[in-house]
């Protein structure tokens, strides 16, 4: 697929505003202030919205992970969570739009995130990923081309629904992906194991998919309908 910037990014370029301005450092710091109205999620809970333990800033459960295919890194929860979310970022880079080597394009674990909607709390447990968060903020919808949405839905379907896209949440956040299974999920472990096998198997994994294959599109639509229910 031809990796092209979204309508929002193109408009910003046209008006002379740098697409990456005001973003935070990759895997570190805070998201830019969110203007969209949403109910504040509790900040003192020990669990994020998806049921994972919230981690403190010095937790050994977090680590910096490379995003394959790029020179970017992101802080995520160790183990299967990191394996799956790093793969999401890699496929986003290949099939949705490039993650370029500049600051603030990737946010994973964030200890002091200003949570505006409950699913954003998943960043506090290291089980969420935001890609171009300033370009696609909370409550802003319709910023992606149809082919980009098709690719995103294919990524989620390929991962068998262990990840959910923020574009299907209310309020929406098209930059966000998060684990949608509990810590003891057998499916998460199986998906992560498959991704590791693909990583050492030629012709498998990110960069090999035809996201417009009718069977893949049908599977992606079926999952999208299920997750929206």
N, C-alpha and C positions, 0 to 999 in steps of 0.2 A: 504494500500500500504506500502511496505517496505521502510521506510525513509532512503535513502542512500545519501552520499555526491556525488557531481558531479565529473566528470572526472578531472576538474581543481583542485578541492580540494584534490582529491586522489593523483594527481600528485604532488601537493605541499607537502603533507605529505610524499610521497615517497622520495622527494628530501630534506626533512628535514626542509622545510619552514613552519612555523606555519600558519594554514589556516586563523586565525583571525588577523594576524599581520598587523599593519598600518591602522586598521579601526578606525573610530571615535566613540565617546561615543554614546550610544543608544539615539536617538532623539536629539542630541546636536552636535554643532561644525560643521566642514567642512568635505566634502568628500576629500579623498586623491587626489593629482594632477592627472589629466586625460591626458594620453599621446596621446590618439586617436585624430585625426584631425577632427574638426567639426567647423561649423560657430558659432561664438559667438553670443548669444542672447543679446538683449539690457538689460542693468542692471538698467536703470533708468525708466522703465515703471511702471505704477501703477497697471497693470494687469499681471497675469501669462498667459502662453500660452493657458490655457483652459478657460480663461475669468474671473477668480476669482481675487478679490482684493489682491494685495501683502500686507503682514502684517509686521509691525515692530517688533522688538525683545521684546517689552513690551506690545504687543497687548493683550487685554482681550479675543480676539477671539481664542487664542491658549490655549491649556491645555495639561497636561501630561496624557496619557491614558494607562491603563494596556492592555497587549495583552493576552487574555484569553488562558489558557492552558500552559502559560509560566510564568516566574517571571520577564519578560522584560517589559519595558515601552517605550512609544514613544510620542513625542510631535506632535500633529495634530491640525487642525482647529476644533473647537467645533462643535457639532451637527451631522448632517447626514454624513458629510465627515469623521469624526472620527469613527462613527459606521461602515461604509463600509470599510474603510482602515484597521481598527483594525481586522475586520473579515478576510480580505485578509491575514494579517499576521498570524492569527490563523490557517487558512486553509493551508497556506504555511508550517507552522510548522508541521501540522499533515500529509499532503499529498505530500509535495515536499521534504523538508529536515528539520531537527530539528533546531530551533533557540535556541542555547544553552545559558546558563547564563554567557556570557562573553561580553566584551565591543565591541562596534562598529558594531554590526550585523544589527541594525535597524536605519534608518534615516528617519525622517518625516519632520516636519517644520525645515527650516534652514535659518536664517536671512541673512547670509553672504556667501551663497553658490557660488562657482565659476561655473557659468553656461556656459557650453560648447555647449549645444544644446537646442533649444527653449523649449522642453518639460521638461527639468530639472528645468526650472523656476517655475514649479508647486510646487516645494518644498518651494518657497518663499511665497506662499499663504497657505501653510499647507495642500495642497490637493494631495500630492504625498508621496510615501513610497518607500524606497530602502532597500532591504534585501540582506545582504552580498555584499555591493556595491564595495568593493575592489576586491572581487573574480570575479565579473561580471561587469567590467568597460565599459564605453562608447566605442562602436566600436568593442567589442570582442564578437564573435558569436559562437554558437555551443558548449557551455560549459555544457549543461545539457543533461542528458539521455532522450531518447524518452518518458519514462514513467513519468518523471518529467515535460516535456513539456505538455503531456496529462493532468496531474493534473492542471497545470497552466491554460490551456485553459478551463478546466472544472470550475475553480474558476471564471474566467472572464464571462463565459456563465451563470453560476448560478446567477451572479449579473446583468444579463440582459444588459450587455454592458455599464453600467455606469462607469466602470473602463476599462482602456486600459493597456496592457502590453508593456513595453519598448522593448521587444523582437520583436515586430512588427513595431518598429519605424526605421527611417533611420537618423543617424546611430543608430544601435541597442544598447540597454542597458538592458540586461536580468535580472538585479536586480531590475528594477523599475516598479512600478505600479502607475497610477495616475487617478484622476477623469476625465472622458471624456464627461462631461455634464456641462452646465452652472449653476450658483448659484440658479436659479429659476426652476431647473428641477423637474417636477412632478415625473418622474420616479425615480430619486434619493431618493425623500421622501418616495415613496412607497417601494423601496428596503430596505431602512433603517428601516422602520416600520416592514417589514417582518423579518428582521434579529433580531430585538428586540423581536418579538414574538417567534422566534425559540429559543432565548436564555433562555426562561422560559418554553419551551415545550420539554419534554423528547422525544428522538428519532429524533429530528430536528437539523439542523445546522451543524457546523463543526464536522468532525469525523464520520458522518453518511452516507457519499456519496460513491457510487461505481463509481469511475471515468471511469471505463472501460465498463460501461453499454452502449450498442450500441446506445440507444436513446440519452443519454447524450453526447456521442462522436459525434454523428451527429449534435446535436445542437451546440456543441463547434466549430466544423469545419465550420458550416454555419456562425456563428458570426465572426470567424477569417477571413473568406473570405470577409465578409462585412466590417470589420474594416480595412482590408488591402486595400480595394478599394479606 
